């Protein structure tokens, strides 16, 4: 279910958001936790076709071009710090058994001043947490924000690919522009 929904919702959203934020062929983009098969490779290839400076990272080695190993729970190497105009993380943060705030800080550290961190994530609308749901309270507290709720949420029930097992699961998005402190 999630691979298909990522492809029809989250990946197109991210591509559109990059366009809205004026990403261009020379933009430096880091697609973190990119995945290794199916629609993840399709998204990787779409990014590579549109933009010329894209790095795709994950915790496992890949033989595909423009890929490297990077663990989002670790501080980035100096060579990655403040390097990218856009850092992306599509539907992965919530799957990692680690502090989601720490992961977001690690990703944000790679964004240039004026650049953007774009994260999509699943969360349970019944306010349960754990693997498969972002640590929403901690993230909201860290950024001093509240997730804006919308009336036309996509869930397992109303998805184009109906999935009753995850009817309380929704998708959220963080778009953060890095500013000078």
C-alpha positions in Angstrom: 0.0 0.0 0.0 2.6 2.6 1.0 4.8 2.2 -2.0 1.9 3.0 -4.3 0.6 5.9 -2.2 4.1 7.4 -1.9 4.2 7.3 -5.7 0.8 8.9 -6.3 0.9 11.4 -3.4 4.2 12.1 -1.7 6.6 12.0 -4.6 4.5 14.2 -6.9 4.0 16.6 -4.0 7.8 16.9 -3.5 8.4 17.4 -7.2 5.8 20.1 -7.3 7.1 21.7 -4.1 10.6 21.8 -5.6 9.2 23.6 -8.7 7.2 26.1 -6.5 10.4 26.9 -4.5 12.2 27.6 -7.7 14.6 24.7 -7.8 16.4 24.6 -11.1 18.8 22.3 -12.9 21.7 23.6 -11.0 20.2 23.3 -7.5 22.1 21.1 -5.1 19.6 18.4 -3.9 20.1 15.6 -1.3 17.5 12.9 -1.5 18.0 11.2 1.9 16.7 7.7 2.7 16.0 7.2 -1.0 15.1 3.5 -1.0 16.4 0.9 -3.4 13.6 -0.5 -5.5 10.3 0.1 -7.3 8.8 3.6 -7.1 11.8 4.8 -5.1 14.1 4.2 -8.1 11.5 5.9 -10.3 11.6 9.0 -8.1 15.4 8.9 -8.0 15.5 8.8 -11.8 13.0 11.6 -12.1 15.1 13.8 -9.9 18.2 12.9 -11.9 16.4 13.7 -15.1 15.3 17.1 -13.9 18.2 18.3 -11.9 22.0 17.8 -12.5 23.3 18.0 -8.9 21.4 15.3 -7.0 22.8 13.0 -4.3 20.8 10.1 -3.1 21.7 8.5 0.2 20.6 5.6 2.4 22.1 3.3 5.0 22.8 0.6 2.4 25.2 0.7 -0.5 23.8 1.0 -4.0 25.5 0.5 -7.3 23.2 3.1 -9.0 24.8 6.4 -10.0 24.7 9.4 -7.6 24.2 7.3 -4.5 26.1 7.2 -1.3 25.8 5.8 2.2 24.4 8.1 4.9 22.6 7.3 8.2 20.1 10.0 9.0 20.5 9.3 12.7 24.1 10.4 12.5 25.6 13.9 12.3 26.5 14.6 8.7 30.1 14.7 7.6 31.6 18.2 7.2 31.5 17.8 3.5 27.7 17.6 3.6 27.1 20.5 6.0 25.3 23.5 4.5 25.9 22.1 1.0 22.4 21.7 -0.4 19.7 24.0 -1.6 17.2 21.2 -0.9 17.3 18.2 1.4 14.5 15.7 1.0 13.2 12.9 3.2 10.1 11.2 1.9 8.1 9.1 4.3 11.1 7.7 6.3 11.7 9.7 9.4 8.7 8.2 11.1 9.9 4.7 10.4 13.2 5.1 12.3 13.4 4.1 16.0 15.3 7.2 17.0 14.6 10.8 18.1 12.8 12.3 15.1 13.9 15.8 16.3 17.5 14.7 16.2 17.1 13.3 12.7 15.5 16.5 11.5 18.4 18.5 13.0 20.9 16.3 11.2 19.0 16.9 7.9 18.7 20.6 8.5 22.4 20.9 9.1 22.9 20.0 5.4 20.8 22.8 4.1 22.4 26.0 2.9 21.2 29.3 4.4 18.1 30.2 2.4 17.6 26.5 1.3 14.8 24.1 2.2 14.3 20.9 4.1 11.3 19.0 2.8 10.0 16.1 4.9 6.9 14.0 4.3 5.8 11.7 7.0 3.0 9.4 8.2 1.2 10.1 11.4 -1.6 8.4 13.2 -4.7 10.7 13.6 -5.6 8.8 16.8 -2.5 10.4 18.3 -0.7 7.1 18.8 3.1 7.1 18.3 5.8 4.6 17.6 7.3 3.3 14.4 5.1 4.3 11.5 4.0 7.6 13.1 6.1 10.7 13.6 6.9 11.9 17.1 4.5 14.8 16.5 4.5 16.4 19.9 8.3 16.5 20.1 8.6 17.9 16.5 5.9 20.5 17.2 7.6 21.5 20.5 11.0 21.8 18.8 9.8 24.1 16.1 7.2 25.8 18.3 4.5 25.1 15.7 1.3 23.1 15.5 0.5 20.9 12.6 -2.1 22.5 10.5 -5.0 20.1 10.0 -6.9 20.1 6.7 -10.4 18.7 6.1 -9.6 16.6 3.0 -7.0 14.3 4.5 -5.8 11.3 2.7 -6.0 8.1 4.7 -6.1 4.4 4.1 -9.8 4.7 3.8 -10.1 7.4 1.1 -6.9 6.7 -0.7 -6.9 5.9 -4.4 -5.4 2.6 -3.2 -7.9 1.8 -0.4 -6.2 0.1 2.7 -8.5 -0.4 5.7 -5.7 -1.7 7.9 -4.2 1.8 8.2 -7.3 3.9 8.3 -6.0 6.2 11.0 -2.8 6.9 9.1 -2.4 10.3 7.4 0.4 12.1 5.7 2.0 15.3 6.9 4.6 17.6 5.4 7.3 19.9 6.9 8.8 22.5 4.6 11.5 24.4 6.5 13.5 27.3 5.1 16.9 27.6 6.8 17.6 31.2 7.9 20.6 32.9 9.5 20.5 32.6 13.3 
